[in-house]
Amino acid sequence: MARGWESKSVENQISAADTEKESKPGRTLTQFEIERQNLKTGLRLESVRLTRELEAARNERYRELLKQSLKHVETELAKLEG
């Protein structure tokens, strides 16, 4: 499977899960809730991308950069979910 298709599938799964979890029947999300939901989705996708790149990376300096980036993304996501 091509990498682009795989990423799109992950994006769709995350988006569907967020929408199902955070929107209840008869309830309209506020602009703040929508923006927060979109930010969380983006951070989750970035985490998946960084993890995949880290698994494939061979250069130790690049791996360290990816680890730092992943740690930052996970920290930001924890702030939003906490």
N, C-alpha and C positions, 0 to 999 in steps of 0.2 A: 504494500500500500504506500502511496506517495506521502511524503511528510506533510504536505499542504492539506491533503484530505484528512489525514489523521488529526491535525490541529483543529480543523473545522469541526470534526466530530466531537472533540473534547469541548470546544467552545459551545456547541449546541447542547451538549449534555449539562454543562455547568449552567448555562442560561436557563434551560428548562427546569433544572432543580431549584434555582434561585426564584424563578417566577412562581413555581408551584408552592414553595415553602413560604414566601413572603407575601403573596397576594391571596387574600381570602375572598370567597364569593361575596359580592355586594360591597366590598371595601375598595376605595380608590386610594392609591398610594400618593403621598405628597411628593412635591418636587424634590425635597430633601431625601426622602426614602428611595426615590428612583435613582438619584445621583449616587447615593451610598451603595445601592445594589449594583449599579454599573461599575463603580470603583472596585468593589469586592470581586466582581466577575473578572475585571481586568487584571487584578492582582493574582487571582487564582490561575489565570491563563499564563501570566508571566512566570509564575512559579513552575508550572508544567514545562514551559519552554526552557527555562534555566536548568531544570533538572535533567532534561533530555540532552541539552548541550553539555552539561557537566559529565554525563555518562559517556559521551562520545569524545570529549576533549582529551588530548594526550599531553599538551604543553602544560607544565606545572604552574607557570605564571598565570596562564589563562584560566586554569582550574581554580586557582586562588581567587581571581577576580570574580568568577562565576559563583563561588561559595559565598563571597562577601555580598554579592548582589542578591543571591537567594536568601541569605540571612536578613537583609534589609526588607525584601518583599514580604517575608514571613512575619517580621516584626510589625510592619504596617498593616498587614492583614489581621494580625492578632489584636491590634488597637481597634480596628473596625468591628471585629466580632466580639470583643470583650466587653 
